[in-house]
Amino acid sequence: MKFSRFPHGRQDGIPVDIVLENTAPDDTGIQAQPLSATGHPDRKIAPVVKGAGIGTTIFLIMLVTPLKFHVGSLLLTPERLFLLIMFLPLTWLWLSGRAGSAPILTSLFLAFSIWNGLSLIAVHGLGHIQFAGITFLETFGAYLGGRALIRTPEDYDRMVRILTLIMLVFVPAALLESLTGIRIFSIIAGKIAETHAWVYASGYEKRLGMFRSQSVFEHPILFGVFSSCTFGLLYFSNRRSGAGISGYRKAWLSVAATFLSLSSGTWLSIMAQVMMVTWNTIFRGVRNHWKVLLGLVILAYVVVDMISNRTPFEVFISYATFSAHNGYYRITTFIYGMQNVWMHPLFGIGLNDWVRPHWMGTSSVDNFWLVVTMRNGIPAFSFLALFYLGNILRMTRLGFVDPKMANRRTGMVVALIGSAVTLATVHIWGSVYIFFMFLLGTCVWMKPYAKDGSNKTKSVGIIGVGRRGNSQYTSSARAKQAQRR
């Protein structure tokens, strides 16, 4: 038995992952076929997009570059400029099939992106067509970026390494900003062009005696959302030297940066992800332990709904904020926000101010899901929610022979679930909105590396995880099974 990197050479310029090749017949006399990393003989892996590594690096660097400049009436940022330049090439890669295939999910996300623009035009007229176009670019363009630039395990690992380096730079700068108010990135960026204003310049209050770090973003909440989104990705990143995951060797960066944002909403994401990591660590040997966790969450929701005189959402919000006043205000915002939704269910209120009591001075709504529904209508929320849920379910049903692929999938699922929780308590815009849409697009690449796209089939390969737990399947066993059939 021998290991071969390319047992059949390169096919159509596409490298084949490491395979295990049997050089002699097994005890049944049947020659075993070489297995790819997917666990299937000669399974073709997704096409590689040339220059994806450079594109991902440039995009992520532009994403965290706090510059902005005007071209006529158009406000441009580095990440917007990247999407403007790359939109047509990314669209071609998608239409040509080189950015993966997920027709139903793509249709849902495209419907969400188009409805966003149509609803704004329906409410405000053609005078807002430029804003609608930018919104479509930041939504669908960023999604296509994730689809096209992340196509292989190497692309995914590169993205995680870049995010790790970004967080490694962010943490000491954020600590300095929280303790002293000195914003290194803004000082440097301000010498080049216009940069984001400091929220404390408008009379923002400190928390826990510290400044809330906003780093390179427009607001501390955005810094916290970006940092918390990276936790699952960094925790489940594969170690380059040896087996296993990085764990808190890298994920502590996400925890520290999220703390320095001093945002209770973003801490919910970290707490949810830590709980999932802990559950997975303790019960990983238990069959269907994720389904058990889902059942317990549903049971907790039902119990709270039965024994409390408040809704489960109100109970959740009241314990998820730094102060009772903040919690009450968020609950009131949700109640009146939903009233606005029912008054304008189809196209929403657009960019208009929402109806609320006079004592609610600020128009801010700290709930991304609610803002989408209020601004663009129930169809927009429905398209996005179905896409989001479908994206997670699609990944959870993938079965992998390679444990490293399973780690990548778990990291992405944990990150998306944690983000879904925190987006119920914060709103996102700008570069973090673009990053989030990009992240949603990076989920499609995994399916060609799965053994058959379903975790209901027994694993086939070097070491697989079947329906009954961990087991090792050999070519001899597969041949015998074939004979019995």
For each residue, the residues with C-beta under 8 A, 3 or more apart:
1: 20 21 22 23
2: 21 23
3: 18 20 21
4: 7 18 19 21 34
5: 18
6: 9 10 15 16
7: 4 16 19 21 34
8: 11 16 34 42
9: 6
10: 6 13 14 15 16
11: 8 14 16 44
12:
13: 10
14: 10 11 44 45 47 48
15: 6 10 45 48
16: 6 7 8 10 11 19 36 45
17: 36 37 38 45 153 449
18: 3 4 5 37
19: 4 7 16 34 35 36 37
20: 1 3 34 35 461 462
21: 1 2 3 4 7 34
22: 1 25 26 31 32 34 475
23: 1 2
24:
25: 22 28 29 30 31 32
26: 22 29 30 32 474 475 476 479
27: 476
28: 25 476 479 480 483
29: 25 26
30: 25 26 475 479 482
31: 22 25
32: 22 25 26 475 476 478 479
33: 41 42 475
34: 4 7 8 19 20 21 22 41 42
35: 19 20 39 40 41 401 460 461 462
36: 16 17 19 39 40 41 42 43 45
37: 17 18 19 45 401 402 405 449 461
38: 17 43 45 401 448 449 450 451
39: 35 36 43 399 400 401 451 452 459 460 461 464
40: 35 36 43 451 452 460
41: 33 34 35 36
42: 8 33 34 36
43: 36 38 39 40 448
44: 11 14 448
45: 14 15 16 17 36 37 38 152 448 449
46: 100 151 152 445 448 449
47: 14 98 151
48: 14 15 52 151 152
49: 52 55 93 98 99 148 149 151
50:
51: 54 55
52: 48 49 55 56 148 149 150 151 152 155
53: 56 57 154 155 158
54: 51 57 58
55: 49 51 52 58 59 86 145 148 149
56: 52 53 59 60 149 150 155 158 159 162
57: 53 54 60 61 158 162
58: 54 55 61 62 82
59: 55 56 62 63 79 82 145 149 438
60: 56 57 63 64 159 162 163 166
61: 57 58 64 65
62: 58 59 65 78 79 81 82
63: 59 60 78 79 431 434 435
64: 60 61 166 216 431
65: 61 62 77 78 79 189 216
66: 185 186 189 195 196 216 217
67: 77 78 189 192 193 194 195
68: 75 76 77 193 194 195 196
69: 75 76 193 194
70: 73 74 75 76
71: 74 76
72:
73: 70 130
74: 70 71 130 134
75: 68 69 70 80
76: 68 69 70 71 80 81 84
77: 65 67 68 80 81 430 431
78: 62 63 65 67 81 82
79: 59 62 63 65 82 83 431 434
80: 75 76 77 83 84 134 137 138 434
81: 62 76 77 78 84 85
82: 58 59 62 78 79 85 86
83: 79 80 86 87 137 138 141 142 145 434
84: 76 80 81 87 137
85: 81 82
86: 55 82 83 89 90 141 145
87: 83 84 90 91 137 141 144
88: 91 92
89: 86 92 93
90: 86 87 93 94 99 141 144 145 147 148
91: 87 88 94 95 144
92: 88 89 95 96
93: 49 89 90 96 98 99 144 147 148
94: 90 91 98 99 106 144 147 148
95: 91 92
96: 92 93 99
97: 100 101
98: 47 49 93 94 148 151
99: 49 90 93 94 96 144 147 148 151 444
100: 46 97 147 151 444 445 447 448
101: 97 444
102: 105 106 394 444 447
103: 106 107
104: 107 108 390
105: 102 108 109 387 390 391 394 444
106: 94 102 103 109 110
107: 103 104 110 111
108: 104 105 111 112 383 384 386 387 390
109: 105 106 112 113 140 143 383 384 387 440
110: 106 107 113 114 140
111: 107 108 114 115 379 383
112: 108 109 115 116 139 380 383 384 387
113: 109 110 116 117 136 139 140 143
114: 110 111 117 118 136
115: 111 112 118 119 376 377 379 380 383
116: 112 113 119 120 132 135 136 139 376 380
117: 113 114 120 121 132 133 135 136
118: 114 115 121 122 132 347
119: 115 116 122 123 346 347 348 350 375 376 377 380
120: 116 117 123 124 128 131 132 135 350 351 376
121: 117 118 124 125 126 128 129 132
122: 118 119 347 350
123: 119 120 347 348 349 350 351 352
124: 120 121 127 128 350 351
125: 121 128
126: 121 129
127: 124
128: 120 121 124 125 131 132 350 351
129: 121 126 132 133
130: 73 74 133 134
131: 120 128 134 135 351
132: 116 117 118 120 121 128 129 135 136
133: 117 129 130 136 137
134: 74 80 130 131 137 138
135: 116 117 120 131 132 138 139
136: 113 114 116 117 132 133 139 140 141
137: 80 83 84 87 133 134 140 141
138: 80 83 134 135 141 142 433 434 437
139: 112 113 116 135 136 142 143 437
140: 109 110 113 136 137 143 144 437
141: 83 86 87 90 136 137 138 144 145
142: 83 138 139 145 146 434 435 437 438 441
143: 109 113 139 140 146 147 437 438 440 441
144: 87 90 91 93 94 99 140 141 147 148 441
145: 55 59 83 86 90 141 142 148 149 438 441
146: 142 143 149 150 437 438 439 440 441 442 443 444
147: 90 93 94 99 100 143 144 150 441 442 444 445
148: 49 52 55 90 93 94 98 99 144 145 151 441
149: 49 52 55 56 59 145 146 155 159 442
150: 52 56 146 147 155 156 159 441 442 445
151: 46 47 48 49 52 98 99 100 148 155 445
152: 45 46 48 52 155 156 445
153: 17 156 157 404 405 408 449
154: 53 157 158
155: 52 53 56 149 150 151 152 158 159 445
156: 150 152 153 159 160 408 442 445
157: 153 154 160 161 237 238 408
158: 53 56 57 154 155 161 162
159: 56 60 149 150 155 156 162 163 442
160: 156 157 163 164 233 234 237 411
161: 157 158 164 165 237
162: 56 57 60 158 159 165 166
163: 60 159 160 166 167 230 233 234
164: 160 161 167 168 234 237 250 253
165: 161 162 168 169
166: 60 64 162 163 169 170
167: 163 164 170 171 227 230 234 253 254 257
168: 164 165 171 253
169: 165 166 172 173
170: 166 167 173 174 215 216 223 227 253 257
171: 167 168 174 175 253 256 257 260
172: 169 175 176
173: 169 170 176 177 184 185 215
174: 170 171 177 178 213 215 223 256 257 260 261
175: 171 172 178 179 213 256 260
176: 172 173 179 180 182 184
177: 173 174 180 181 182 183 184 211 213 214 215 260
178: 174 175 210 211 212 213 260 262
179: 175 176 210 211
180: 176 177 211
181: 177 200 211
182: 176 177 187
183: 177 186 187 198 214
184: 173 176 177 187 188
185: 66 173 188 189 215 216
186: 66 183 189 190 195 196 198 216
187: 182 183 184 190 191
188: 184 185 191 192
189: 65 66 67 185 186 192 193 195 216
190: 186 187 194 195
191: 187 188
192: 67 188 189
193: 67 68 69 189
194: 67 68 69 190
195: 66 67 68 186 189 190
196: 66 68 186 214 216 217 218
197: 201 202 218
198: 183 186 201 214
199: 202 204 212 214 219 220
200: 181 203 204 211
201: 197 198
202: 197 199
203: 200
204: 199 200 212
205:
206: 209 210 211 212
207: 210 212 262 322
208: 262
209: 206
210: 178 179 206 207 260 262
211: 177 178 179 180 181 200 206
212: 178 199 204 206 207 220 260 261 262 263
213: 174 175 177 178 220 223 257 260 261 262
214: 177 183 196 198 199 217 218 219 220 222 223 261
215: 170 173 174 177 185 223 257
216: 64 65 66 170 185 186 189 196 223 431
217: 66 196 214 220 222 223 226 430 431 432
218: 196 197 214 222 429 430 431
219: 199 214 222 223
220: 199 212 213 214 217 223 224 261 262 263
221: 224 225 261 263 265 266 366 426 427 428
222: 214 217 218 219 225 226 428 429 430 431 432
223: 170 174 213 214 215 216 217 219 220 226 227 257 260 261
224: 220 221 227 228 257 258 261 262 263 265 266 267 426
225: 221 222 228 229 263 265 266 269 419 422 423 426 428 432 436
226: 217 222 223 229 230 432 435
227: 167 170 223 224 230 231 254 257 258 261 266
228: 224 225 231 254 258 266 267 269 270 273 418 419 422
229: 225 226 233 269 415 418 419 435 436 439
230: 163 167 226 227 233 234 253 254 415
231: 227 228 234 235 251 254 255 258 269 270 273 274 414 415 418
232: 235 236 273 276 277 410 411 412 413 414 415 416 418
233: 160 163 229 230 236 237 411 412 415
234: 160 163 164 167 230 231 237 246 250 251 253 254 411
235: 231 232 245 246 247 248 250 251 254 273 277 411 414
236: 232 233 245 246 407 408 410 411 414
237: 157 160 161 164 233 234 245 246 250 407 411
238: 157 244 245 246 404 407 408
239: 242 243 244 245 246
240:
241:
242: 239
243: 239 403
244: 238 239 247
245: 235 236 237 238 239 407
246: 234 235 236 237 238 239 249 250 251
247: 235 244 250 251
248: 235 251 252 255
249: 246 252
250: 164 234 235 237 246 247 253
251: 231 234 235 246 247 248 254 255
252: 248 249 255 256
253: 164 167 168 170 171 230 234 250 256 257
254: 167 227 228 230 231 234 235 251 257 258 270
255: 231 248 251 252 258 259 270
256: 171 174 175 252 253 259 260
257: 167 170 171 174 213 215 223 224 227 253 254 260 261
258: 224 227 228 231 254 255 261 263 266 267 269 270
259: 255 256 262 267
260: 171 174 175 177 178 210 212 213 223 256 257
261: 174 212 213 214 220 221 223 224 227 257 258 266
262: 178 207 208 210 212 213 220 224 259
263: 212 220 221 224 225 258 266 267 426
264: 267 268 320 321 322 326 425
265: 221 224 225 268 269 320 321 366 422 425 426
266: 221 224 225 227 228 258 261 263 269 270 422 426
267: 224 228 258 259 263 264 270 271
268: 264 265 271 272 320 421 422 425
269: 225 228 229 231 258 265 266 272 273 418 419 421 422
270: 228 231 254 255 258 266 267 273 274 418
271: 267 268 274 275
272: 268 269 275 276 417 418 421 422
273: 228 231 232 235 269 270 276 277 414 415 417 418
274: 231 270 271 277 278
275: 271 272 278 279
276: 232 272 273 279 280 293 414 417 418
277: 232 235 273 274 280 281 414
278: 274 275 281 282
279: 275 276 282 283 289 293
280: 276 277 283 284 289 290 410
281: 277 278 284
282: 278 279
283: 279 280 286 289 292
284: 280 281 289
285: 469
286: 283 289 292
287: 468 469
288: 291 292
289: 279 280 283 284 286 292 293
290: 280 293 294 396
291: 288 294 295
292: 283 286 288 289 295 296
293: 276 279 289 290 296 297
294: 290 291 297 298
295: 291 292 298 299
296: 292 293 299 300
297: 293 294 300 301
298: 294 295 301 302
299: 295 296 302 303
300: 296 297 303 304
301: 297 298 304 305 312
302: 298 299 305 306
303: 299 300 306 307
304: 300 301 307 308 312 315
305: 301 302 308 311 312
306: 302 303
307: 303 304
308: 304 305 311 312 315
309:
310: 314 315 318
311: 305 308 314 315
312: 301 304 305 308 315 316
313: 316 317 331 334
314: 310 311 317 318 331
315: 304 308 310 311 312 318 319
316: 312 313 319 320
317: 313 314 320 321 327 330 331 334 425
318: 310 314 315 321 324 327 328 331
319: 315 316 327
320: 264 265 268 316 317 327 425
321: 264 265 317 318 324 326 327 330 425
322: 207 264 326
323: 326 327
324: 318 321 327 328
325: 328 329
326: 264 321 322 323 329 330
327: 317 318 319 320 321 323 324 330 331
328: 318 324 325 331 332
329: 325 326 332 333 360
330: 317 321 326 327 333 334 366 367 425
331: 313 314 317 318 327 328 334 335
332: 328 329 335 336 357 360
333: 329 330 336 337 356 360 365 366 367 370
334: 313 317 330 331 337 338 367 370
335: 331 332 338 339
336: 332 333 339 340 354 355 356 357 360
337: 333 334 340 341 354 365 367 370 374
338: 334 335 341 342 370
339: 335 336 342 343 355
340: 336 337 343 344 349 354 355 374
341: 337 338 344 345 348 370 373 374 378
342: 338 339 345
343: 339 340 355
344: 340 341 347 348 349 374 377
345: 341 342 377 378
346: 119 377 378 379
347: 118 119 122 123 344 350 376 377
348: 119 123 341 344 373 374 375 376 377 380
349: 123 340 344 352 353 354 374 375
350: 119 120 122 123 124 128 347 375 376
351: 120 123 124 128 131 375
352: 123 349
353: 349 363
354: 336 337 340 349 363 365 374
355: 336 339 340 343
356: 333 336 360
357: 332 336 360
358:
359:
360: 329 332 333 336 356 357
361:
362:
363: 353 354
364: 427
365: 333 337 354 370 371 374 427
366: 221 265 330 333 425 426 427
367: 330 333 334 337 370 371 423 424 425 426 427
368: 371 372 423 424 426 427 428
369: 372 373 381 385 423 424
370: 333 334 337 338 341 365 367 373 374
371: 365 367 368 374 375 427
372: 368 369 375 376 380 381 384
373: 341 348 369 370 376 377 378 380 381
374: 337 340 341 344 348 349 354 365 370 371
375: 119 348 349 350 351 371 372 380
376: 115 116 119 120 347 348 350 372 373 379 380 381
377: 115 119 344 345 346 347 348 373 380 381
378: 341 345 346 373 381 382
379: 111 115 346 376 382 383
380: 112 115 116 119 348 372 373 375 376 377 383 384
381: 369 372 373 376 377 378 384 385
382: 378 379 385 386
383: 108 109 111 112 115 379 380 386 387
384: 108 109 112 372 380 381 387 388
385: 369 381 382 388 389
386: 108 382 383 389 390
387: 105 108 109 112 383 384 390 391 440
388: 384 385 391 392 416 420 440
389: 385 386 392 393
390: 104 105 108 386 387 393 394
391: 105 387 388 394 395 416 440 443
392: 388 389 395 396 413 416 417
393: 389 390 396 397
394: 102 105 390 391 397 398 443 447
395: 391 392 398 409 412 413 443 446
396: 290 392 393 409 413 455
397: 393 394 453 454 455 456
398: 394 395 409 446 447 450 453 454 455
399: 39 450 451 452 453 454 455 456 457 459 465
400: 39 403 405 406 409 449 450 451 459 465
401: 35 37 38 39 405 451 459 460 461 462 463 464
402: 37 405 406 449 461
403: 243 400 406 407 463
404: 153 238 407 408
405: 37 153 400 401 402 408 409 446 449 450
406: 400 402 403 409 410 465
407: 236 237 238 245 403 404 410 411
408: 153 156 157 236 238 404 405 411 412 446
409: 395 396 398 400 405 406 412 413 446
410: 232 236 280 406 407 413 414
411: 160 232 233 234 235 236 237 407 408 414 415
412: 232 233 395 408 409 415 416 442 443 446
413: 232 392 395 396 409 410 416 417
414: 231 232 235 236 273 276 277 410 411 417 418
415: 229 230 231 232 233 273 411 412 418 419 439
416: 232 388 391 392 412 413 419 420 439 440 443
417: 272 273 276 392 413 414 420 421
418: 228 229 231 232 269 270 272 273 276 414 415 421 422
419: 225 228 229 269 415 416 422 423 436 439
420: 388 416 417 423 424
421: 268 269 272 417 418 424 425
422: 225 228 265 266 268 269 272 418 419 425 426
423: 225 367 368 369 419 420 426 427 428
424: 367 368 369 420 421
425: 264 265 268 317 320 321 330 366 367 421 422
426: 221 224 225 263 265 266 366 367 368 422 423
427: 221 364 365 366 367 368 371 423
428: 221 222 225 368 423 432 433 436
429: 218 222 432 433
430: 77 217 218 222 433 434
431: 63 64 77 79 216 217 218 222 434 435
432: 217 222 225 226 428 429 435 436
433: 138 428 429 430 436 437
434: 63 79 80 83 138 142 430 431 437 438
435: 63 142 226 229 431 432 438 439
436: 225 229 419 428 432 433 439 440
437: 138 139 140 142 143 146 433 434 440 441
438: 59 142 143 145 146 434 435 441 442
439: 146 229 415 416 419 435 436 442
440: 109 143 146 387 388 391 416 436 437 443
441: 142 143 144 145 146 147 148 150 437 438 444
442: 146 147 149 150 156 159 412 438 439 445
443: 146 391 394 395 412 416 440 446
444: 99 100 101 102 105 146 147 441 447
445: 46 100 147 150 151 152 155 156 442 448 449
446: 395 398 405 408 409 412 443 449 450
447: 100 102 394 398 444 450 453
448: 38 43 44 45 46 100 445
449: 17 37 38 45 46 153 400 402 405 445 446
450: 38 398 399 400 405 446 447 453
451: 38 39 40 399 400 401 457 459 460 461 464
452: 39 40 399 457
453: 397 398 399 447 450
454: 397 398 399 457
455: 396 397 398 399
456: 397 399 467
457: 399 451 452 454
458: 464 466 467 473
459: 39 399 400 401 451 464 465 466 471 473
460: 35 39 40 401 451 464 473 478
461: 20 35 37 39 401 402 451 464 473
462: 20 35 401 472
463: 401 403 470 472
464: 39 401 451 458 459 460 461 471 472 473
465: 399 400 406 459 469 470 471
466: 458 459 469 471 473
467: 456 458
468: 287 471
469: 285 287 465 466
470: 463 465
471: 459 464 465 466 468
472: 462 463 464
473: 458 459 460 461 464 466 477 478
474: 26 477 478
475: 22 26 30 32 33 478 479
476: 26 27 28 32 479 480
477: 473 474 480 481
478: 32 460 473 474 475 481 482
479: 26 28 30 32 475 476 482 483
480: 28 476 477 483 484
481: 477 478 484 485
482: 30 478 479 485
483: 28 479 480
484: 480 481
485: 481 482
